[in-house]
Amino acid sequence: MSFGAVLGIGEDLYPLPWRAHDYDTGEGGYLVEIDKDRLNGAPSYKRGAEPEFTRQCGERVYAYYGGMYRFCARRSGLDFGAS
């Protein structure tokens, strides 16, 4: 989710847990019910400075919003020697 931009300048991007997203077919997109004040102190980054989306990154995001992060090595593209 992005927030705080004027014409895309100064935009902060906020990774959110999947449970925070709700797809609305009428709107044709995801709705997120997170109060603006909740974003203060939330994990974020600037466009072009994306973090490496590792297990630790996911755990940090889920810990902030309250929840357990479930890491899926297969979906992340990581190879741990299992087929």
N, C-alpha and C positions, 0 to 999 in steps of 0.2 A: 504494500500500500504506500502511496506517496502522500506527502503533506507539506505545506509551508512554501510552496513555490509560487512565483509570479512569472508567468510565461515560461515555466520550466527552470527558472534560475533560482538557486538556493534550495532546491528540492531535497528533502530528506525522505529516504525510503525505509520502510518498516517491515521486516519479515514478520509474518503472523502465523500462529498455529493453524493447521487446517480446520480445526473445530471452530475457529472464529469466522470462517467463511460460510455463507449461506447463498446458494445460487438461486436467483429469482428469475424465472422464465419471463415474467412480465416486463422486467427491467432489462433482460438480456445480459445480465452480469451478476457478479457477486456483491452481496450486501454485507457490510461489516458493522456490527453494533459495538463499537468501542468509543467511549467518551474521549474527546480531545485531551482532557486532563490526564487520562490514563497513558497517553503517549509520552508524557514528560518522564524522562528516565528510561524509556523503553529502548531495547536494542534497535539501532538504526545505523545507516550509512549514507554517504553521498553517492549520487549517480556517477558511475565511472570508477568508484572506489569500493566495489562490491567485495564483501569478505569471501573467503573460501568457505563454501557451505559444507562444513564438516559436522561430525557428530557433536563436537563441543559447541559449535554455533547453534545447532538445533536445540541442544540441552539448555543453552542460555536463553533462547527465545521462549521455550516452553516453561522454564523456571520463572521467568518474569510474569507470564500470563497465568501461571498456575496450571500445571498438567505434567504428564509424563511423556517424554519424547521417545518415540519408537523408531529406532534407526533401521533402515532396510538397506543392507549392503548391495543387494542385487539391483535395486532401483537407483542407487546412487552411482552405479557404474563402476564401483570398486570391485576388485577381484581378490578374493581371499583363498583362491585355490580350489574352490568348490564349483562344480558345473551345475 
